[in-house]
Amino acid sequence: MPRFCVNDNAQDNGDHEVHDLSSGTFCLPNPANRVDLGFHADCGSAVAAAGAVLGQVNGCMYCAPACHTS
């Protein structure tokens, strides 16, 4: 089961991006800007958890593309 985080810093459009930490890709936010979301079965569950905390969220287009909407 992958572990996810959300970037505490919003993008210009207001989205906080959810990232799959197991991806190891270049897109992961700086550790100081990560809010740990824990383990989730999929990015949809992680996005829902992040939305409950930060409101406007979106999946990263690189490491959570199934949940990237904008």
Secondary structure, DSSP 8 states (H G I E B T S, - for coil): --EEEEESS--TTS-EEEEEGGG--TT---GGGEEEEEE-SSHHHHHHHHHHHHSSEEE-TTT-GGG---
